């Protein structure tokens, strides 16, 4: 292992591009591949399975619900394992499980084997996708954390690019052959891809953001429990005892409820408003691409202004976009919904993740994020069911949209009350210094 390099004097940068930015690109690719195949792409497989086996939509949707519950049950476990063993080992394990899951999926012969394969795929995506890669990026950046996490998280959107290719492959070769090919791809990429993942810059003689030393900022004499930037490294237990953890968790979950609902109901809602399926699909593409761009805008603003204020602003734009959906009657009236919803959705998402890193440090980041998954995954299951129930009762989505918009706005408001907590140990140190 390379020995850490330190120098006295002003901040300096190592020659060449800081590896953290290479890691952002690797994270983007890894998240896009795992989400594209195991999340976005499975909707294409569902159509093929419905035609092949004649299964009902209830049976197929049940697998989606189980996969989301996996995030609730396994989220804290995945976070703990990532902090314990590092992102590299987790992605290696996750890709191997994903490969095995798709191989099992290719041999599906009934509902039981389908559900089993789907759960293996969901576990593999959890272990080898978003959480471990975002944790690695969080470890490599402090001052540029927002823009780095926002860029890496664009893989969630880019994974959708795989859907047309998967649809074409299934049409030409069949769903079993495509699933088998995906299994082989994940197994083949597992080792060479993960060799490029580096868990922490300190293991390679570097500092976050590529800085080697900076007087008054990157001191090796930081108090116990504090990193070189003076940011407290909270344990999961310590984080759970802060109001900031719960405010961020509830704010994130409540402002994301409408996203979970629209992922299921957006196209039916737009079609009910008189738009063709093609136009409805086009609007989904519009708010997805707007969301990709606004992630970068949000990351840029989050590194320069207080993150809670920026999150609230984007959450408010998202809520007004949902309200605009109530009046959709044509493609022209649907565009304001797509633009505002996409802009708010993309801008706020990465900032919640970066805010956890700012408040709780790097040591137990994955565990702390995983603990939030209890609530985040839970509301992502409830919100589509809530919207569907109100539609079945009332025959329209207006009440559901207005209710979710109000919840969204309240969630964005909650984050304004979150304050950066102080480590219990650091409080004692500060008191001793003042005596």
C-alpha positions as CSV (number, residue, x, y, z in Angstrom):
1,X,0.0,0.0,0.0
2,X,1.2,3.5,-0.7
3,X,2.3,5.5,2.3
4,X,0.4,8.7,3.0
5,X,2.1,11.8,1.6
6,X,2.0,14.9,3.7
7,X,3.7,18.3,3.2
8,X,3.7,21.5,5.2
9,X,2.5,24.7,3.8
10,X,-0.5,25.7,1.7
11,X,-2.9,23.4,0.1
12,X,-1.7,21.6,-3.0
13,X,-3.1,19.1,-5.5
14,X,-1.5,15.9,-6.8
15,X,-0.6,15.9,-10.4
16,X,-3.2,14.5,-12.8
17,X,-6.9,14.2,-12.4
18,X,-7.9,13.4,-8.8
19,X,-8.9,9.7,-8.6
20,X,-12.1,10.7,-6.8
21,X,-13.5,12.0,-10.1
22,X,-12.6,8.7,-11.8
23,X,-14.5,7.0,-9.0
24,X,-17.5,9.2,-9.7
25,X,-17.5,7.9,-13.3
26,X,-17.2,4.3,-12.1
27,X,-20.0,4.9,-9.7
28,X,-22.2,6.3,-12.4
29,X,-21.5,3.3,-14.7
30,X,-22.0,0.7,-11.9
31,X,-25.3,2.3,-10.7
32,X,-26.6,2.6,-14.3
33,X,-25.8,-1.0,-15.1
34,X,-27.3,-2.5,-11.9
35,X,-30.4,-0.2,-11.9
36,X,-30.9,-0.5,-15.7
37,X,-31.0,-4.3,-15.6
38,X,-32.5,-4.9,-12.2
39,X,-34.9,-2.0,-11.8
40,X,-35.8,-0.1,-15.0
41,X,-35.5,-3.2,-17.3
42,X,-37.6,-5.6,-15.3
43,X,-40.7,-3.8,-16.5
44,X,-39.9,-5.0,-20.0
45,X,-39.4,-8.6,-18.6
46,X,-42.8,-8.3,-17.0
47,X,-44.6,-7.8,-20.3
48,X,-42.8,-10.8,-21.7
49,X,-43.6,-12.9,-18.6
50,X,-47.3,-11.9,-18.8
51,X,-47.4,-13.1,-22.4
52,X,-45.5,-16.3,-21.8
53,X,-47.1,-17.5,-18.6
54,X,-50.4,-15.5,-18.6
55,X,-49.8,-14.3,-15.1
56,X,-52.0,-11.5,-13.7
57,X,-50.7,-8.0,-13.0
58,X,-51.3,-8.6,-9.3
59,X,-48.8,-11.5,-9.4
60,X,-46.2,-9.5,-11.3
61,X,-46.7,-6.4,-9.1
62,X,-46.2,-8.5,-6.0
63,X,-42.6,-9.1,-7.0
64,X,-42.1,-5.3,-7.2
65,X,-43.5,-4.9,-3.7
66,X,-41.2,-7.6,-2.3
67,X,-38.2,-6.0,-4.0
68,X,-39.0,-2.7,-2.3
69,X,-39.5,-4.4,1.0
70,X,-36.0,-5.8,0.5
71,X,-34.7,-2.2,0.9
72,X,-36.6,-1.9,4.2
73,X,-35.4,-5.1,5.7
74,X,-31.9,-5.3,4.2
75,X,-31.0,-1.6,4.0
76,X,-29.4,-1.4,7.5
77,X,-27.6,-4.7,6.9
78,X,-26.3,-3.5,3.5
79,X,-25.1,-0.3,5.2
80,X,-23.4,-2.1,8.0
81,X,-21.6,-4.5,5.7
82,X,-20.5,-1.6,3.4
83,X,-18.9,0.2,6.4
84,X,-17.4,-3.0,7.7
85,X,-16.0,-4.5,4.5
86,X,-15.7,-1.6,2.1
87,X,-17.4,-0.7,-1.2
88,X,-15.1,-2.8,-3.3
89,X,-16.0,-6.1,-1.7
90,X,-19.7,-5.2,-1.5
91,X,-19.9,-4.5,-5.3
92,X,-18.0,-7.7,-6.1
93,X,-20.4,-9.7,-3.9
94,X,-23.5,-7.8,-5.3
95,X,-22.5,-8.3,-8.9
96,X,-21.9,-12.0,-8.4
97,X,-25.4,-12.3,-6.7
98,X,-26.9,-10.3,-9.5
99,X,-25.3,-12.6,-12.1
100,X,-26.6,-15.6,-10.2
101,X,-30.1,-14.0,-10.0
102,X,-30.4,-13.4,-13.7
103,X,-29.2,-17.0,-14.4
104,X,-31.9,-18.3,-12.1
105,X,-34.4,-15.9,-13.8
106,X,-33.6,-17.4,-17.2
107,X,-34.8,-20.8,-16.0
108,X,-38.0,-19.5,-14.4
109,X,-40.8,-22.1,-14.8
110,X,-43.4,-20.9,-12.4
111,X,-44.4,-18.3,-9.8
112,X,-42.3,-19.7,-7.0
113,X,-39.1,-19.7,-9.1
114,X,-39.9,-16.3,-10.5
115,X,-40.3,-14.8,-7.0
116,X,-37.1,-16.5,-5.7
117,X,-35.0,-15.2,-8.7
118,X,-36.5,-11.8,-8.4
119,X,-35.5,-11.6,-4.7
120,X,-32.0,-12.7,-5.4
121,X,-31.7,-10.0,-8.1
122,X,-33.1,-7.4,-5.6
123,X,-30.5,-8.4,-3.0
124,X,-27.7,-8.3,-5.5
125,X,-28.8,-4.8,-6.7
126,X,-28.9,-3.6,-3.0
127,X,-25.4,-5.0,-2.2
128,X,-23.7,-4.0,-5.4
129,X,-25.5,-0.8,-6.6
130,X,-26.3,2.6,-5.2
131,X,-25.4,2.4,-1.5
132,X,-21.8,1.1,-1.7
133,X,-20.9,3.3,-4.6
134,X,-22.3,6.5,-3.1
135,X,-20.5,5.6,0.1
136,X,-17.2,5.4,-1.7
137,X,-17.9,8.8,-3.4
138,X,-18.8,10.3,0.0
139,X,-15.5,9.1,1.4
140,X,-13.5,10.7,-1.4
141,X,-15.1,14.2,-1.2
142,X,-16.0,16.7,1.5
143,X,-15.9,20.2,-0.1
144,X,-17.2,19.0,-3.5
145,X,-19.4,16.3,-2.0
146,X,-22.7,17.6,-3.4
147,X,-21.6,17.8,-7.0
148,X,-19.8,14.5,-6.8
149,X,-22.7,12.6,-5.3
150,X,-25.1,14.3,-7.7
151,X,-23.0,13.3,-10.7
152,X,-22.5,9.7,-9.5
153,X,-26.3,9.4,-8.8
154,X,-27.1,10.2,-12.4
155,X,-26.6,6.5,-13.0
156,X,-30.1,6.1,-11.6
157,X,-31.4,8.0,-14.6
158,X,-28.9,6.7,-17.2
159,X,-30.0,3.1,-16.4
160,X,-33.2,3.8,-18.2
161,X,-31.2,4.0,-21.5
162,X,-30.9,0.2,-21.3
163,X,-34.6,-0.3,-21.5
164,X,-35.0,0.1,-25.3
165,X,-32.0,-2.2,-25.9
166,X,-33.4,-4.9,-23.5
167,X,-36.8,-4.6,-25.3
168,X,-35.1,-5.1,-28.7
169,X,-33.1,-8.0,-27.4
170,X,-36.2,-9.7,-25.9
171,X,-38.1,-9.2,-29.2
172,X,-35.3,-10.8,-31.2
173,X,-33.9,-13.4,-28.9
174,X,-36.5,-14.0,-26.2
175,X,-36.5,-13.1,-22.5
176,X,-34.7,-16.2,-21.4
177,X,-31.7,-15.5,-23.6
178,X,-31.5,-11.9,-22.6
179,X,-31.7,-12.8,-18.9
180,X,-29.0,-15.4,-19.4
181,X,-26.8,-12.8,-21.2
182,X,-27.2,-10.3,-18.3
183,X,-26.2,-13.0,-15.8
184,X,-23.0,-13.6,-17.8
185,X,-22.3,-9.9,-18.1
186,X,-22.5,-9.3,-14.3
187,X,-20.4,-12.3,-13.5
188,X,-17.8,-11.3,-16.1
189,X,-17.6,-7.7,-15.0
190,X,-17.6,-8.3,-11.2
191,X,-13.8,-8.7,-10.7
192,X,-12.3,-6.3,-13.3
193,X,-14.8,-3.5,-12.4
194,X,-14.3,-3.7,-8.7
195,X,-10.5,-3.6,-9.0
196,X,-11.0,0.0,-10.0
197,X,-13.0,0.9,-6.8
198,X,-11.1,2.5,-4.0
199,X,-12.8,2.7,-0.6
200,X,-11.1,5.7,0.9
201,X,-8.4,8.2,-0.3
202,X,-6.3,7.8,2.9
203,X,-5.6,4.2,1.9
204,X,-3.6,5.6,-1.1
205,X,-1.8,8.5,0.6
206,X,-4.4,11.1,-0.4
207,X,-7.0,13.3,1.2
208,X,-10.6,14.0,0.3
209,X,-11.0,16.4,-2.6
210,X,-7.4,15.6,-3.7
211,X,-5.8,17.9,-1.1
212,X,-2.5,16.8,0.5
213,X,-2.4,19.3,3.3
214,X,-3.9,22.6,4.3
215,X,-2.9,24.6,7.3
216,X,-5.8,25.0,9.8
217,X,-8.0,22.6,7.8
218,X,-6.3,19.3,7.2
219,X,-4.7,18.9,10.6
220,X,-3.6,15.4,11.8
221,X,-4.2,16.7,15.3
222,X,-8.0,16.8,15.0
223,X,-9.9,15.9,18.2
224,X,-10.9,12.3,18.7
225,X,-14.0,11.4,16.7
226,X,-13.3,14.3,14.2
227,X,-11.9,14.0,10.8
228,X,-9.2,16.2,9.3
229,X,-11.9,18.7,8.2
230,X,-13.3,19.0,11.7
231,X,-16.4,17.0,10.8
232,X,-17.6,14.6,13.4
233,X,-17.5,10.9,12.4
234,X,-20.7,9.7,14.1
235,X,-21.4,6.1,14.9
236,X,-24.8,4.8,13.9
237,X,-25.9,4.8,17.5
238,X,-24.9,8.4,18.0
239,X,-26.6,9.5,14.8
240,X,-29.9,7.8,15.9
241,X,-29.9,9.9,19.0
242,X,-29.8,13.2,17.1
243,X,-32.9,15.1,15.9
244,X,-31.0,15.8,12.6
245,X,-31.1,12.1,11.7
246,X,-34.9,11.9,12.1
247,X,-35.6,15.2,10.5
248,X,-33.6,14.3,7.4
249,X,-35.1,10.8,7.2
250,X,-38.7,12.0,7.5
251,X,-38.1,15.0,5.2
252,X,-36.5,12.7,2.6
253,X,-39.2,10.1,2.8
254,X,-42.2,12.5,2.7
255,X,-40.8,14.5,-0.2
256,X,-40.1,11.3,-2.1
257,X,-43.6,9.7,-1.6
258,X,-44.9,11.4,-4.7
259,X,-42.0,10.0,-6.8
260,X,-42.9,6.5,-5.7
261,X,-46.5,7.0,-6.7
262,X,-45.7,8.6,-10.1
263,X,-43.3,5.8,-11.0
264,X,-46.3,3.5,-11.1
265,X,-49.2,5.9,-12.0
266,X,-47.7,8.6,-14.2
267,X,-48.5,7.0,-17.6
268,X,-52.0,5.8,-16.6
269,X,-52.7,9.3,-15.2
270,X,-51.5,11.0,-18.4
271,X,-53.4,8.6,-20.5
272,X,-56.6,9.2,-18.5
273,X,-56.2,12.9,-19.2
274,X,-56.5,12.2,-23.0
275,X,-52.9,11.7,-24.0
276,X,-51.8,8.8,-26.1
277,X,-49.5,6.2,-24.6
278,X,-46.7,7.5,-26.9
279,X,-47.2,11.1,-25.6
280,X,-47.4,9.9,-22.0
281,X,-44.2,8.1,-22.5
282,X,-42.6,11.2,-24.0
283,X,-43.5,13.2,-20.9
284,X,-41.9,10.6,-18.7
285,X,-38.7,11.0,-20.8
286,X,-39.0,14.8,-20.4
287,X,-39.1,14.8,-16.6
288,X,-36.4,12.2,-16.5
289,X,-34.0,14.3,-18.6
290,X,-34.9,17.5,-16.8
291,X,-34.2,15.6,-13.5
292,X,-30.7,14.6,-14.8
293,X,-29.8,18.2,-15.5
294,X,-31.2,19.5,-12.3
295,X,-29.1,17.0,-10.3
296,X,-26.0,18.9,-11.4
297,X,-27.6,22.2,-10.7
298,X,-28.6,21.0,-7.2
299,X,-25.1,19.6,-6.6
300,X,-23.5,23.0,-7.6
301,X,-25.8,25.0,-5.4
302,X,-25.5,22.5,-2.5
303,X,-21.7,23.1,-2.4
304,X,-22.2,26.9,-2.2
305,X,-25.3,27.5,-0.1
306,X,-26.9,25.8,3.0
307,X,-28.1,22.5,1.8
308,X,-31.4,22.5,3.8
309,X,-32.5,25.7,2.1
310,X,-31.6,24.4,-1.3
311,X,-33.5,21.1,-0.6
312,X,-36.6,23.1,0.5
313,X,-36.5,25.2,-2.7
314,X,-36.3,22.1,-4.9
315,X,-39.0,20.2,-2.9
316,X,-41.3,23.2,-3.3
317,X,-40.8,23.3,-7.1
318,X,-41.5,19.5,-7.1
319,X,-44.7,20.0,-5.1
320,X,-46.0,22.7,-7.4
321,X,-45.3,20.4,-10.4
322,X,-47.5,17.8,-8.8
323,X,-50.3,20.4,-8.3
324,X,-49.9,21.4,-12.0
325,X,-50.7,17.7,-12.9
326,X,-54.3,18.2,-11.6
327,X,-55.1,20.4,-14.5
328,X,-53.6,18.3,-17.3
329,X,-55.9,18.1,-20.4
330,X,-53.4,18.2,-23.3
331,X,-49.7,17.8,-24.0
332,X,-49.2,21.5,-23.7
333,X,-50.7,21.6,-20.2
334,X,-48.7,18.6,-19.2
335,X,-45.3,20.1,-20.0
336,X,-45.3,22.5,-16.9
337,X,-45.9,19.4,-14.7
338,X,-43.1,17.5,-16.4
339,X,-40.6,20.3,-16.2
340,X,-41.4,21.4,-12.6
341,X,-41.6,17.9,-11.2
342,X,-38.4,16.8,-13.0
343,X,-36.5,19.9,-11.9
344,X,-37.5,19.5,-8.3
345,X,-37.1,15.8,-8.1
346,X,-33.6,15.8,-9.6
347,X,-32.3,18.8,-7.6
348,X,-33.3,17.7,-4.1
349,X,-32.4,13.9,-4.3
350,X,-28.6,14.0,-4.2
351,X,-28.6,16.8,-1.6
352,X,-30.3,14.6,1.1
353,X,-27.5,12.1,0.6
354,X,-24.8,14.8,0.8
355,X,-26.4,16.3,3.8
356,X,-26.0,13.1,5.7
357,X,-22.3,13.1,4.9
358,X,-21.9,16.7,6.0
359,X,-23.7,16.0,9.3
360,X,-22.5,12.5,10.3
361,X,-19.1,12.2,8.6
362,X,-17.7,9.2,6.7
363,X,-17.0,6.4,9.2
364,X,-20.6,5.0,9.5
365,X,-22.2,6.8,6.5
366,X,-23.5,3.6,4.8
367,X,-25.0,2.2,8.1
368,X,-26.7,5.6,8.8
369,X,-28.1,5.8,5.3
370,X,-29.2,2.2,5.4
371,X,-31.1,2.8,8.7
372,X,-33.1,5.5,6.9
373,X,-34.2,2.9,4.4
374,X,-36.8,1.6,6.9
375,X,-38.8,4.7,6.3
376,X,-37.8,5.5,2.7
377,X,-38.6,2.1,1.3
378,X,-41.7,1.8,3.4
379,X,-43.3,5.0,2.0
380,X,-42.2,4.0,-1.6
381,X,-44.4,0.9,-1.1
382,X,-47.3,2.8,0.5
383,X,-47.6,5.8,-1.8
384,X,-48.5,3.9,-5.1
385,X,-51.1,1.8,-3.1
386,X,-52.5,5.0,-1.7
387,X,-52.8,6.7,-5.1
388,X,-54.3,3.5,-6.6
389,X,-56.9,3.2,-3.8
390,X,-58.1,6.8,-4.1
391,X,-58.4,6.4,-7.9
392,X,-60.5,3.2,-7.5
393,X,-62.8,5.0,-5.0
394,X,-63.1,8.4,-6.8
395,X,-62.3,7.5,-10.4
396,X,-59.6,10.2,-10.7
397,X,-56.1,11.1,-9.4
398,X,-56.9,14.7,-8.2
399,X,-57.3,14.0,-4.5
400,X,-54.2,11.7,-4.5
401,X,-52.1,14.3,-6.3
402,X,-53.1,17.2,-4.0
403,X,-52.6,15.1,-0.9
404,X,-49.2,13.9,-2.0
405,X,-48.2,17.5,-3.0
406,X,-49.1,18.7,0.5
407,X,-47.1,15.9,2.1
408,X,-44.2,16.7,-0.3
409,X,-44.3,20.3,0.7
410,X,-44.4,19.5,4.4
411,X,-41.5,17.1,4.0
412,X,-39.4,19.7,2.3
413,X,-40.2,22.1,5.1
414,X,-39.0,19.7,7.9
415,X,-35.4,19.7,6.7
416,X,-35.2,23.5,7.5
417,X,-35.2,22.5,11.2
418,X,-32.2,20.2,10.9
419,X,-29.0,21.5,12.4
420,X,-25.6,20.0,12.2
421,X,-25.2,18.0,15.5
422,X,-22.1,18.0,17.7
423,X,-20.4,14.7,18.6
424,X,-20.9,13.8,22.3
425,X,-17.2,13.4,22.8
426,X,-16.3,16.6,21.0
427,X,-18.6,18.5,23.4
428,X,-16.4,17.4,26.3
429,X,-13.2,18.3,24.5
430,X,-14.5,21.8,23.7
431,X,-15.5,22.3,27.4
432,X,-12.0,21.3,28.6
433,X,-10.4,23.7,26.1
434,X,-12.5,26.6,27.4
435,X,-11.5,26.0,31.0
